[in-house]
Amino acid sequence: MLITFEGIDGSGKSTQAQKLWERLQKEGRDPLLVREPGGTTLSERVRDLLLDRALHVAPFAELLLFSAARAQLVVERIRPALEHERTVICDRFYDSTTAYQGAGRQLGDLAWLHDFNRRVTGGLAPHRTYLLDLEPATALARRAKGHAEAATRDDRMEAAGIAFQQRVATAYQTLARDEPARFLPLDGNRSAEVLHAQIWDDFQRLRPRTTEPEV
């Protein structure tokens, strides 16, 4: 089963992906946790390029780089894990391309992007997508606090600005409305513990208990 987490930067999606992975491990399961872009040697190198603030990456080049990293991740790690009936938890997947490059970078033509995304993954689609919905201004404040505590700064995607993040957030809401059977929108203002409880309750209803391997 492929589970994906989506949301704007600072929404808490990575925290929730990690929590679900840890919960499954405690149950004695063998889940795979991956992130986008990343998860393979090639994909991590692409990630470095995409997040480097010193580089100018044209919008369409950005889309292709993200997609190349995803294609490699699917072939090298996600599909093999699914074939062994492991739960795969992915911190971002192709909905990020639709939201960030399609809406955020205003490349448009979402129908074309939908078809393109499916070609990149060879037709692989998530069984469930948890969308952490949060106002961009709130997410920006969270990121600013986190960067101050860690003495870091925004990467190239995070530094795109509030208007960019608002377009991304709106696109995510549209995606969730268009695919209600796959998306579960969650209030990103809630505590991490409350959100995890909601996700775990939903996940329990989804997963095939009899086929998931133990370790």
Backbone bond lengths (Angstrom), bond angles and torsions (degrees), N, CA, C in turn:
res aa  C-N    CA-C-N  psi(-1)  N-CA   C-N-CA  omega(-1)  CA-C   N-CA-C  phi
1 M - - - 1.455 - - 1.527 109.44 -
2 L 1.317 115.68 131.83 1.466 121.53 -179.32 1.527 109.01 -102.41
3 I 1.333 115.54 118.44 1.457 122.98 179.36 1.519 108.26 -113.92
4 T 1.333 117.43 127.69 1.458 119.54 179.67 1.521 110.70 -120.28
5 F 1.318 114.75 151.69 1.464 122.62 177.82 1.522 108.24 -119.27
6 E 1.329 115.55 131.19 1.459 120.86 -178.26 1.525 110.55 -132.16
7 G 1.323 115.16 162.20 1.455 121.76 178.22 1.515 109.90 153.25
8 I 1.321 115.75 164.64 1.462 119.23 178.76 1.528 109.55 -70.03
9 D 1.318 116.38 164.81 1.463 121.34 178.91 1.524 109.40 -60.55
10 G 1.340 115.88 128.19 1.450 120.49 -179.22 1.516 114.32 94.35
11 S 1.331 117.33 3.46 1.466 120.86 -176.91 1.522 113.44 -79.39
12 G 1.326 117.39 -18.03 1.458 120.93 -179.55 1.518 114.37 100.54
13 K 1.324 117.37 8.13 1.463 120.44 -176.54 1.531 112.42 -64.52
14 S 1.329 117.83 -38.61 1.464 120.04 -179.16 1.521 110.86 -65.96
15 T 1.333 116.50 -38.49 1.463 120.88 176.89 1.524 110.47 -60.48
16 Q 1.331 116.80 -44.32 1.458 120.39 -178.47 1.528 112.00 -70.40
17 A 1.310 118.27 -35.95 1.464 120.55 175.50 1.522 110.41 -61.86
18 Q 1.321 116.06 -43.20 1.462 121.44 178.78 1.529 110.96 -63.91
19 K 1.323 117.37 -42.20 1.464 121.52 -179.00 1.527 111.41 -63.95
20 L 1.327 117.33 -41.76 1.460 119.68 178.56 1.524 110.63 -64.86
21 W 1.319 116.26 -42.45 1.473 120.80 177.85 1.523 110.83 -59.57
22 E 1.323 117.28 -46.11 1.464 121.37 -179.82 1.522 111.45 -64.22
23 R 1.328 116.86 -39.15 1.472 120.70 -179.97 1.523 110.88 -62.97
24 L 1.327 116.36 -42.58 1.454 120.40 179.39 1.525 111.34 -67.65
25 Q 1.321 116.65 -37.20 1.459 119.48 176.45 1.522 111.66 -62.09
26 K 1.319 116.22 -41.83 1.464 120.42 179.43 1.528 111.82 -63.00
27 E 1.331 115.95 -26.27 1.468 120.79 176.92 1.520 111.96 -78.93
28 G 1.324 116.48 -3.80 1.451 119.59 -177.82 1.513 113.84 87.31
29 R 1.332 116.46 14.74 1.459 120.75 178.91 1.530 110.24 -88.92
30 D 1.318 115.35 174.44 1.470 121.28 -177.59 1.522 110.56 -125.06
31 P 1.338 117.92 65.20 1.465 120.07 -178.57 1.529 111.62 -75.60
32 L 1.322 115.80 156.53 1.462 121.60 174.18 1.513 108.13 -109.53
33 L 1.333 116.70 127.32 1.455 122.25 175.84 1.518 109.11 -111.83
34 V 1.329 116.61 123.81 1.460 121.46 178.30 1.523 108.86 -133.18
35 R 1.322 114.94 162.77 1.460 120.02 178.76 1.514 109.81 -126.64
36 E 1.328 114.61 159.18 1.461 119.94 175.39 1.523 110.38 -121.93
37 P 1.326 116.61 141.58 1.462 124.73 -14.83 1.520 109.63 -72.10
38 G 1.305 117.00 148.63 1.457 120.90 179.77 1.516 111.10 145.92
39 G 1.320 115.43 -166.96 1.454 121.01 175.02 1.509 115.52 94.90
40 T 1.325 118.13 -15.86 1.464 122.80 173.98 1.526 107.13 -136.75
41 T 1.308 117.05 166.96 1.464 120.07 -179.76 1.530 110.66 -59.39
42 L 1.328 116.80 -47.65 1.461 120.12 179.12 1.528 110.92 -62.78
43 S 1.329 116.19 -46.29 1.464 120.47 -175.63 1.521 112.13 -65.16
44 E 1.328 117.85 -34.26 1.461 120.48 178.10 1.529 110.87 -69.61
45 R 1.324 116.47 -33.92 1.469 118.73 176.35 1.524 110.72 -68.43
46 V 1.322 116.38 -38.72 1.464 120.04 175.31 1.531 109.60 -63.13
47 R 1.319 117.16 -40.00 1.462 121.12 178.58 1.521 111.43 -56.80
48 D 1.320 116.11 -44.72 1.469 120.02 179.31 1.526 111.08 -58.11
49 L 1.320 116.71 -40.82 1.463 120.78 178.75 1.527 111.25 -65.80
50 L 1.322 115.94 -45.82 1.458 120.91 -174.17 1.528 113.05 -67.12
51 L 1.323 117.23 -31.60 1.465 120.36 -175.70 1.524 113.38 -96.87
52 D 1.318 117.03 -1.35 1.464 121.53 -177.62 1.528 110.53 -75.18
53 R 1.317 117.38 113.87 1.467 121.36 -178.28 1.522 112.40 -67.99
54 A 1.326 117.23 -17.26 1.461 119.79 -179.37 1.530 112.23 -78.38
55 L 1.322 116.60 -12.38 1.468 120.31 -177.18 1.523 111.67 -100.02
56 H 1.310 115.80 142.31 1.462 120.80 168.49 1.522 107.17 -97.91
57 V 1.322 116.58 118.30 1.460 121.54 179.35 1.528 107.82 -116.98
58 A 1.304 116.72 119.34 1.459 120.83 179.32 1.525 109.92 -62.92
59 P 1.344 117.94 147.56 1.465 120.45 -175.50 1.521 114.95 -52.45
60 F 1.339 117.92 -45.30 1.457 118.35 -178.15 1.524 111.01 -71.49
61 A 1.323 117.36 -34.22 1.461 120.59 175.05 1.529 109.68 -63.37
62 E 1.335 116.00 -38.73 1.465 121.00 177.56 1.526 110.35 -60.16
63 L 1.320 116.41 -46.88 1.463 120.86 179.07 1.524 111.09 -58.12
64 L 1.324 116.24 -44.48 1.466 119.84 -178.23 1.525 111.92 -67.83
65 L 1.324 117.27 -36.39 1.461 120.05 178.89 1.524 111.33 -66.76
66 F 1.329 116.74 -45.98 1.463 119.94 176.29 1.525 110.47 -58.10
67 S 1.318 116.08 -42.89 1.462 120.61 -177.12 1.521 111.94 -68.85
68 A 1.332 117.08 -36.53 1.463 120.24 176.67 1.520 110.72 -63.47
69 A 1.329 116.46 -43.28 1.462 120.65 178.07 1.524 110.53 -61.85
70 R 1.339 116.69 -40.05 1.476 121.05 -179.81 1.527 111.52 -67.40
71 A 1.323 116.30 -43.47 1.464 119.73 179.88 1.522 110.84 -58.40
72 Q 1.326 116.67 -42.75 1.459 120.68 179.48 1.527 110.92 -66.02
73 L 1.326 116.61 -40.97 1.463 121.32 -179.76 1.528 110.83 -63.42
74 V 1.315 117.22 -42.17 1.460 120.66 179.91 1.523 110.85 -62.92
75 V 1.319 116.31 -47.72 1.468 120.35 -176.73 1.528 111.70 -68.56
76 E 1.318 115.90 -43.17 1.462 120.19 -170.82 1.531 113.62 -83.58
77 R 1.335 117.66 -32.05 1.452 118.42 -173.46 1.524 115.40 -128.73
78 I 1.344 117.68 -45.56 1.463 118.37 -172.74 1.518 112.41 -69.83
79 R 1.322 118.22 -52.11 1.468 119.66 -178.61 1.534 112.26 -61.53
80 P 1.339 119.58 -44.15 1.469 118.01 177.15 1.534 112.77 -58.94
81 A 1.325 116.70 -39.15 1.468 119.46 178.54 1.523 111.35 -65.30
82 L 1.325 116.95 -43.34 1.467 120.24 179.20 1.527 111.19 -64.86
83 E 1.315 116.55 -35.76 1.463 119.75 178.24 1.520 111.86 -64.59
84 H 1.332 116.51 -25.94 1.469 121.58 175.56 1.530 111.47 -94.23
85 E 1.328 116.05 14.49 1.461 124.15 174.47 1.527 112.76 61.03
86 R 1.333 115.65 32.47 1.459 120.39 173.65 1.529 109.44 -88.32
87 T 1.317 116.40 149.61 1.454 120.20 171.25 1.522 108.40 -76.83
88 V 1.329 116.95 128.68 1.459 121.98 178.01 1.530 108.15 -108.44
89 I 1.330 115.49 125.29 1.463 122.38 178.74 1.517 106.88 -111.73
90 C 1.317 116.06 119.96 1.461 120.37 -175.03 1.530 110.49 -118.67
91 D 1.323 115.20 120.31 1.464 122.29 175.87 1.526 107.51 -81.81
92 R 1.320 115.60 92.05 1.463 128.57 -172.34 1.527 110.73 85.48
93 F 1.341 113.96 147.70 1.462 121.31 173.96 1.524 106.21 -152.14
94 Y 1.307 119.20 -149.96 1.465 118.51 -170.33 1.523 114.67 -69.98
95 D 1.331 118.49 -17.65 1.469 118.59 175.50 1.526 111.29 -62.48
96 S 1.325 116.56 -27.18 1.464 120.03 176.82 1.523 111.34 -64.42
97 T 1.329 116.66 -36.84 1.462 120.02 178.15 1.529 110.56 -65.83
98 T 1.322 115.96 -42.36 1.465 119.54 178.32 1.524 110.62 -62.29
99 A 1.337 116.19 -44.63 1.464 120.31 -176.17 1.528 112.15 -74.85
100 Y 1.331 117.26 -47.74 1.465 120.52 -173.53 1.522 113.43 -79.93
101 Q 1.340 116.31 -49.06 1.460 117.81 -178.70 1.534 111.70 -86.28
102 G 1.339 116.58 -40.83 1.452 119.26 179.94 1.515 113.07 -65.97
103 A 1.356 115.80 -50.14 1.470 119.96 -177.32 1.521 111.94 -97.20
104 G 1.325 116.62 -48.42 1.460 119.42 -177.39 1.513 113.02 -61.30
105 R 1.338 116.38 -48.61 1.468 121.13 178.24 1.523 111.81 -86.82
106 Q 1.319 116.41 -2.81 1.465 123.73 175.48 1.525 112.65 60.00
107 L 1.335 115.07 42.07 1.460 119.21 174.79 1.522 111.20 -76.21
108 G 1.342 116.19 -21.66 1.461 120.59 172.75 1.507 114.29 70.98
109 D 1.343 114.89 -167.59 1.456 124.76 178.77 1.526 111.36 48.68
110 L 1.332 115.78 69.78 1.455 120.98 -176.03 1.521 111.71 -67.00
111 A 1.338 118.06 -27.62 1.468 120.00 177.19 1.528 110.48 -64.86
112 W 1.323 115.80 -41.71 1.474 119.71 176.68 1.524 110.52 -63.52
113 L 1.327 116.39 -42.98 1.457 120.16 179.84 1.526 111.69 -62.61
114 H 1.318 117.02 -39.87 1.463 120.66 179.02 1.519 110.10 -58.89
115 D 1.320 116.91 -46.98 1.460 121.08 179.81 1.526 110.58 -66.33
116 F 1.325 116.53 -42.15 1.465 121.00 -179.64 1.526 110.84 -62.31
117 N 1.334 116.63 -44.97 1.464 120.26 -179.25 1.520 111.95 -59.36
118 R 1.319 116.45 -41.13 1.466 119.81 179.32 1.526 111.30 -67.61
119 R 1.315 117.13 -33.42 1.465 119.56 176.77 1.524 110.66 -67.60
120 V 1.321 116.30 -39.24 1.470 120.93 179.35 1.523 111.10 -59.90
121 T 1.339 116.85 -38.88 1.469 120.67 -177.17 1.518 113.23 -94.06
122 G 1.323 117.10 4.57 1.456 119.84 -177.58 1.520 112.51 65.31
123 G 1.336 116.66 30.53 1.456 121.10 179.18 1.507 114.78 89.36
124 L 1.320 118.05 -2.34 1.463 121.09 -178.89 1.527 110.10 -73.31
125 A 1.337 115.69 128.41 1.464 121.94 179.03 1.528 109.14 -128.05
126 P 1.323 118.16 149.69 1.472 120.54 178.50 1.530 111.67 -65.94
127 H 1.337 115.23 147.89 1.456 120.50 172.59 1.530 110.04 -77.43
128 R 1.314 116.82 -36.25 1.464 122.52 177.64 1.526 109.00 -144.84
129 T 1.329 115.56 139.15 1.460 121.87 174.48 1.514 108.81 -123.56
130 Y 1.327 116.03 118.50 1.454 121.73 176.64 1.527 108.20 -92.56
131 L 1.328 115.49 118.44 1.457 121.56 -178.55 1.523 109.39 -103.57
132 L 1.326 116.91 114.54 1.457 122.29 175.88 1.522 107.68 -85.73
133 D 1.311 115.91 104.23 1.464 122.11 -173.74 1.528 109.54 -92.73
134 L 1.320 116.33 122.92 1.462 121.41 -176.22 1.514 109.49 -150.56
135 E 1.335 115.86 142.01 1.457 120.12 177.15 1.539 109.97 -63.92
136 P 1.333 117.61 136.56 1.465 120.17 -179.22 1.526 114.15 -54.91
137 A 1.335 118.06 -36.95 1.470 119.74 -179.70 1.521 111.26 -64.42
138 T 1.334 116.89 -38.50 1.468 121.26 177.88 1.522 110.23 -67.48
139 A 1.332 116.16 -43.10 1.464 120.29 178.77 1.523 110.94 -63.17
140 L 1.337 116.65 -38.57 1.464 121.05 179.13 1.523 110.83 -62.75
141 A 1.329 116.80 -41.92 1.467 120.84 178.62 1.517 110.87 -64.08
142 R 1.314 116.85 -40.45 1.471 120.74 177.70 1.522 110.72 -61.55
143 R 1.336 116.02 -45.91 1.463 119.63 -178.74 1.516 111.12 -63.95
144 A 1.333 116.24 -41.12 1.460 120.27 -179.67 1.526 110.36 -60.97
145 K 1.335 116.61 -42.27 1.459 120.58 178.14 1.521 111.23 -64.59
146 G 1.339 115.92 -44.49 1.462 119.79 -179.71 1.513 112.74 -64.07
147 H 1.333 117.19 -40.54 1.464 120.21 179.15 1.532 110.76 -68.18
148 A 1.322 117.11 -35.90 1.468 120.07 179.05 1.526 110.74 -65.63
149 E 1.338 115.51 -40.67 1.465 119.52 -179.17 1.518 111.54 -69.48
150 A 1.329 116.53 -32.77 1.465 120.46 -177.51 1.519 113.52 -98.64
151 A 1.326 117.02 0.41 1.465 122.60 -178.92 1.524 111.24 56.73
152 T 1.343 115.42 42.88 1.458 121.23 176.87 1.527 108.72 -120.21
153 R 1.325 115.94 -179.17 1.459 119.45 177.42 1.525 108.85 -138.00
154 D 1.334 115.74 167.45 1.460 121.03 -179.90 1.520 111.38 -57.08
155 D 1.361 115.33 141.45 1.459 118.81 171.00 1.533 108.83 -80.27
156 R 1.333 116.40 -176.23 1.462 120.15 -173.69 1.525 112.66 -61.91
157 M 1.330 117.98 -36.97 1.457 120.78 179.96 1.527 111.02 -74.00
158 E 1.312 116.92 -42.93 1.459 120.87 -179.73 1.525 111.96 -64.67
159 A 1.327 116.31 -28.64 1.461 121.02 -175.44 1.529 113.04 -85.31
160 A 1.341 117.15 8.88 1.466 120.27 -174.74 1.525 113.43 -72.04
161 G 1.330 119.21 -15.91 1.459 120.80 174.93 1.512 113.88 107.94
162 I 1.338 115.94 161.16 1.454 122.40 -174.32 1.524 112.17 -68.09
163 A 1.337 118.70 -36.57 1.463 120.43 179.28 1.529 110.70 -64.94
164 F 1.316 115.79 -39.85 1.466 121.44 176.13 1.523 109.82 -60.11
165 Q 1.336 117.02 -48.80 1.457 121.19 -178.56 1.533 111.46 -63.77
166 Q 1.333 116.80 -33.61 1.466 119.63 178.23 1.522 110.95 -67.17
167 R 1.316 117.41 -40.08 1.473 120.08 176.70 1.528 110.19 -63.15
168 V 1.313 115.95 -39.67 1.470 120.39 178.65 1.522 110.40 -63.71
169 A 1.332 116.66 -47.36 1.465 120.99 -178.99 1.525 111.49 -60.45
170 T 1.323 116.76 -42.12 1.464 121.37 179.06 1.519 110.72 -64.57
171 A 1.326 117.06 -40.22 1.465 120.95 178.72 1.520 110.99 -63.15
172 Y 1.332 117.02 -40.70 1.463 120.14 177.83 1.532 110.71 -61.27
173 Q 1.316 117.04 -42.36 1.463 120.56 179.49 1.528 110.93 -62.75
174 T 1.328 115.91 -38.22 1.458 120.20 177.50 1.527 111.29 -65.63
175 L 1.321 116.72 -43.12 1.463 120.98 177.94 1.527 111.07 -59.89
176 A 1.319 116.27 -42.89 1.470 120.44 -179.57 1.527 111.20 -64.15
177 R 1.329 116.88 -38.71 1.469 120.09 177.65 1.526 111.39 -67.85
178 D 1.331 116.39 -35.84 1.459 120.50 -177.33 1.528 112.93 -75.14
179 E 1.351 117.40 -26.70 1.471 121.14 -179.01 1.528 110.17 -128.78
180 P 1.329 117.99 66.69 1.469 120.14 -176.34 1.522 114.14 -65.99
181 A 1.323 118.08 -23.08 1.458 120.16 179.62 1.526 112.27 -73.38
182 R 1.330 116.11 -25.56 1.480 119.59 -179.14 1.518 112.50 -97.98
183 F 1.308 117.99 -40.71 1.462 122.19 -175.77 1.523 111.90 -84.30
184 L 1.330 115.22 142.05 1.462 121.48 166.84 1.524 106.90 -124.68
185 P 1.341 118.16 100.42 1.466 120.58 177.76 1.528 110.33 -71.79
186 L 1.326 116.27 139.88 1.464 122.85 -179.28 1.520 109.28 -130.90
187 D 1.309 116.27 145.89 1.456 122.35 -179.40 1.531 109.61 -75.35
188 G 1.325 116.67 106.05 1.457 121.21 -177.68 1.520 114.73 -66.70
189 N 1.351 117.36 -8.51 1.459 120.50 177.35 1.526 111.87 -78.28
190 R 1.321 117.12 -17.12 1.459 120.41 -178.25 1.525 110.75 -73.15
191 S 1.312 115.47 161.37 1.466 120.14 -178.00 1.526 110.15 -66.38
192 A 1.323 115.72 157.19 1.461 120.63 179.54 1.526 111.17 -59.74
193 E 1.328 116.91 -35.41 1.461 121.13 -178.54 1.534 111.08 -68.94
194 V 1.335 116.51 -43.40 1.465 120.21 178.74 1.525 110.55 -64.49
195 L 1.313 116.78 -42.95 1.464 120.70 179.59 1.522 110.76 -63.19
196 H 1.317 116.70 -42.42 1.468 119.46 179.35 1.525 110.84 -62.55
197 A 1.317 116.91 -39.74 1.464 120.50 179.06 1.532 110.56 -62.61
198 Q 1.323 117.19 -40.94 1.462 120.67 177.81 1.527 111.01 -64.07
199 I 1.321 115.34 -44.55 1.466 120.62 -179.27 1.523 110.56 -64.86
200 W 1.316 116.34 -43.71 1.468 120.23 -178.45 1.531 110.67 -64.16
201 D 1.304 117.06 -40.99 1.461 121.36 179.00 1.530 110.48 -61.78
202 D 1.332 116.35 -43.52 1.460 120.20 178.46 1.523 110.69 -67.55
203 F 1.310 116.35 -43.07 1.462 120.82 -177.75 1.526 111.17 -61.93
204 Q 1.325 116.97 -38.43 1.454 121.00 179.54 1.519 111.86 -59.05
205 R 1.315 116.63 -33.91 1.460 120.62 179.21 1.528 112.16 -77.07
206 L 1.325 115.96 -22.52 1.464 120.37 -175.38 1.516 114.25 -87.00
207 R 1.301 116.12 -41.66 1.466 118.41 -163.60 1.525 113.62 -75.57
208 P 1.321 116.55 144.92 1.458 121.94 176.19 1.527 110.10 -80.26
209 R 1.299 118.16 95.94 1.461 121.93 -171.88 1.519 113.44 -59.49
210 T 1.315 117.06 -29.53 1.457 119.27 -171.14 1.522 113.37 -83.65
211 T 1.344 117.81 -12.56 1.471 119.04 -173.87 1.516 113.38 -111.38
212 E 1.319 118.62 -11.07 1.447 119.93 -175.61 1.526 110.53 -75.42
213 P 1.341 119.70 124.68 1.456 121.09 -176.56 1.518 112.90 -70.78
214 E 1.313 115.38 149.20 1.448 121.09 174.38 1.518 109.41 -102.59
215 V 1.335 116.29 162.57 1.464 120.59 179.18 1.513 109.46 -115.30
